[in-house]
Amino acid sequence: MPDDKSESDMLVKIISGAQTGADRAALDAALELGIPCGGWVPKGRYAEDGEIPERYPDLKETPDAEVEMRTEWNIRDSDATLIVSHGPLEGGSLYTKVKAGELGKPWLHLDLSGLSHDQAVTTARKWLEDVRPAVLNIAGSRASKDSDIYEKTVGLLRTLLPLVR
């Protein structure tokens, strides 16, 4: 079956729920690299560090403050979801994987505790080239659960995203 997406269709936009940690790393890397970004956030722009800063563009509030709605809507409105963690998925990250499966959306979990930077980049690049998402949802651990996830995720994305655009 022919691929109906052109080269320019891949990674048109990055979305996330803007929680601390991996979500914010996704938005910050996208902004740094000039990739349009946005996503759904809970009503009131709530994150564990308070109100999500206004500097993040194109964030839309769900009608509910529950984070599950934000998670589900970001999966629904994307072509694929990349989940980044150190170790097995739990909490909201596990919910993201389960919901992506239920919605029939491709997902990839990168466990950075078991992969070098280069291995993570290679794995994600191959997956992205196979899946070819125009809109990529990026999720993962929050900062309070993993103090290193922001820096590791932003570093991964700084290397990865230019390779697949």
Residue, then its C-alpha position, 0 to 999 in steps of 0.5 A: m500500500p503506498d504511503d500517502k504522506s509526503e516527506s513534509d508531513m512528518l513532524v509538523k507539530i509537537i504536543s504535550g500536556a505541559q506537566t513538569g518533566a518530559d512534557r515540558a521538555a517536549l515543548d521547550a525542545a520544540l520551541e528551541l528548534g522552531i517546531p510548532c507546539g501545543g496541546w491540551v492541558p487541564k482546566g485552569r492550566y494546572a501542573e504540579d508546579g502551579e499554573i502552566p506558564e503563558r510562554y507555551p503557545d497553543l495550549k488549550e484547556t479541557p473543560d475538566a481539571e482531571v488530567e486523564m481528559r488532557t491525556e486522552w485528548n492529546i493522544r486522540d489529536s496526535d498521530a503517535t505518542l512517544i513516552v519517555s521515562h527512567g524505568p517501567l511506566e507507572g501512574g500517568s505514563l502508564y495510563t498514556k500507554v494504555k489509552a494510546g492502545e485503546l485508541g489504536k494509536p502507535w506509541l513507543h516507550l523509551d526507558l532511558s535507564g536501559l538505553s544510552h543516548d545514542q540507542a534512544v535516538t536510534t530507536a526513536r528515529k527508526w520508529l518515527e520514520d516507520v510511523r511518520p506522524a505529522v503530530l507527535n504527542i510526547a509524554g512521560s515522567r513528571a519532575s517530582k517522580d524523576s528529577d533527571i527526566y527533563e534534562k534527559t528528554v530535552g537532550l534526546l529531543r534536541t538530537l532526535l527532532p532535527l534528524v526526522r524533520 
